[in-house]
């Protein structure tokens, strides 16, 4: 079963702080230890900041899947230009002058799985998964 918990918009910089706090609260409520809570909150913050910085904002959806063990999903979507060369951005040797892609790399290290869908000129959807 899929249980949507909360959907919120990221339109202003302070919204990033709020989704970070909300991610931590939900993770705590689901029984994740403090280290996992911090990892989840940081990944959500990084990707939300990317949506704000590169696409002018986006939407964050918090979802719980399954009964036991539960999977915590966070889906962050935007309507920006998309990521031009996703494989390069996700590569180990990627360097950016602007900082683009660094949040994705951090999220990949912090979460159990990160799924990314890019539609050029229609946006990006990043799904963060923690079990």
Order of alpha helices (4+ residues) and beta strands (2+ residues): beta-alpha-alpha-beta-beta-alpha-alpha-beta-beta
